[in-house]
């Protein structure tokens, strides 16, 4: 069944960027199932473009869950299948590294769950405040957490784009999760690293606040990234949660 608490307005857009010749990002939006996904492939021209596809293909069959736990279980089952397909493709290429980062937003009734592996992100814009819901699986983030480098050093760290987790690089996908409650007017932003490489969090917040329509927000975020040189593929999905009116009592 569809969500009885909220209706969802969704915008999405992906772009190759200014320097790349092919797009290794992919996205999936299934509002009726309460699911939105962004994946960012890696592994070279053919392998990178392939890596994100099995995730969307497998997850697209999730169907309509009857409980939050079922929704999560269905998603993870399909992510495991995608992981196996990517590993098989890597073997066919002689063991080349092939993988994809993934972020997924799952909403059931009035709760949300963010599931991710890698450095694609989910943000929540609520009451004028932007908060990152995911924590990057990157080498530089681990160094920051350990106190080995400062925030200033991290900005120019030579290995700042090295990721420590991805789907398709280990026997099982390694994901983290973050849960919370959904409130009227919440805006969720899913994005690949091509967006925040060029835009600071406060700039993203200002743009989301300036564009109430999710598709207009996506268009504006992509356009701004392109204007700034877009060194990578860039993909964004914006989801607005609108509380549904209570049903009229039956006569």
N, C-alpha and C positions, 0 to 999 in steps of 0.2 A: 504494500500500500504506500501511497505517497505521504509526505509529512503532514500531520494534522495540526501542527503548531505553527509552521512557517511556510511561506512561499519563497521561492528563490529566483532572483534575477541574476543571470550569469552573462559575463562578457569574457571573450578569449581572443588571443591573437599570438601568432608566432612569426618571427622574421629571421631570415638568414643572417642579417647584419651586414656591415660594410666591408668586411675583410674575408669572410668565409665564402666558399663557393657552393656549399651544400648545407642543409639544415639537419642536424642530428637531434634536435629537440622534438618532442611530441606532446600532445595534450589530449585529455579526455574529459568531457563534461556529461554527467548523467544525473541531472537534478532530481528526477523521479526516484532514483536509487539513493540519493543523498551522497553522491560521490563525485569528486573532482580530482584530477591527476595531472601532474607535469613530470615528464621524464627527460633526461639530458644524456644522450649517448656518448660513448667515448670508444676510441679504438681505431681511428683513421677513417678515411672516406667511406668505404663500404661497411666496415664493421661498426663504426659509430652510428651511422644512419640505421643500421639493422637493430642495434642494441635496444633502442627505446621502443621499437615496434612491438615485440612480444609482450611487453608490459601492458600496453593499451589493448592489444588483441585479447589477451587472457582476461584482463580485468573487466572488459566490456560485457562479459557474460554474467556479471555478478547478480543480476535480477533484483527483485524487491524483497529486502529482508523484513522479518517480523520482530526483530529485537536487535539492539546494538551489538550484543555479543555475536549474534549470527552474522551481522554485517561485517564485523571485523574478521571473523573466521573465514567467511567467503573470500574477502579481499586477500588475506594472507595465503589461503590455499592457491589462489590464482597467481599471486606473486611468486610462490614457490615453483609453479609450473613455468612461469616466465624465466625464472632463474635457471631452471634446467635447460630450457631452450637456448638461452644465451651461452651456457657452458658448452652445450653440444656444438654450437656454431664456432666457438673458440677452438674446440678440438678439431673441427673440420678445417680450420685455418692454420693448423699446426701448433696450437697452444698460444696464439697471440692473445694479448690482453684485450678483452671485450667486456664492456659493462655499461651500466647506466645508473645515474642518480635518479631518485624518485621521491616525490612528495605527494601525499594523498590526503585530502580532507574528506572525512566521513561524518555526516550529520544524520542522527536518528532522533526524531522528536525534538527535544530541546537540549540535546547534548552533542558535542563535537569531539572528534578524535583526529589528531594529526599523526600520520605515520610517515617516516622518512628514512632514507639511507643516502648519504652523500651531502652535497652542499647546495642543492636546490632548497628553497625556503617557503615557509608559510608565515604570513603576517596577519595580525588581527587589528583592524582599525575600529575602535570603539570609543564613543564620546569624545572624539577629537584626538585620541591618543593611539599611536601605532606601537604595537608590541610584537616582537619576533617570537613565534611559537616554537620554532625548531632551533636546534643547535647544530651548527655546521660540523659535519664529520670531515675535518681537515687537519692536516699536520699543524698549521699555524694556530688553530683553535686549541689544540691539545697543548701546545707550547704556552699559549696565553693562560690556560687554566692551571698549568703547572707553575706559572710565575717566571718562566724562563726568558720571556721577552715581554716588552711593553706594548701597549696599544699603538704607540707611535712607530715602534719597530715593525709591528705586524703589517702596517700599511705598505711597506716596501720590502717585506720579507721575500727573498728570492724563490722560495718554494710555497708561497702563500696559496697557490691553486692546487696543491697536491691533496687529493682526497684520501681518506682512510677507510671509507666504506662505499660500496656500490653494489647494485644487483648484478649478478652474473660473474662475480670474481671469486666467490667462495661456494662451498657445497650447499649452503643455505643462505638466504638473504638475511642480513643483519640490520635490523631496524630499531629505531626508538619511537616512542609514542608520547603524546602530550594531550591531555583531555581537559574539557571544560564545559561550561553551560553556554548556550546560545541566547542572546538577547535581541530584542527588536532593533533593527537598524545596523546590526553588526556587518562589517565588511571584511571578508577574507581575501587575501591576495596570495596566490601561489605563483612562484616565478623560478626560472632557471638563473644561474649565476650571471648570465649576460645582462640582467637588469641591474642588480646592485653593484656590479663592477663599475658602473658609471653614475649611479645615483645614491646619495646618502639617504638614511632612513627619514630624516626630516623633510627631504624633498619628495620622497614617495608619499609621506603623510599629507603634505600640502596638495599634491596632485589628486590623491583620493578624495580629499575634502572638497576640492574644486569641481569634481565631476561625480555627481550623484548617480548617474547612469553607469553601470558596470562596463558596458561596451565602450562608452566614451572614455572612461578611465583607462581601459586597456589600450585604446588607440593613442591616447595622449602619452602614456608611459612608453610605448614602443617608439612613437615619433621623437620623443625627447632623447631616448637612448640612441636612435639613429643619428640625430643631430650632434650627439657627442662622440660619434665615431664607431659605436657598436662593434667592438673587436671580436665579439663572439655571437653565436646565435642567441636570440632573446625570445623568451616565451612568458606570457602572463595570463593568468586567469583570475578574474575578480567575481566574487559571489556576495550578493547583498541578501540578507535575511530579513524578510518582512513578516511580522507577526500577523497571522490570519485572524479575522474576526470570529468571535464565538458563534457557533451555529444557532440559528433561530430555533426556539423551542417548537416542537411539533404540536399541532392542534389536538 
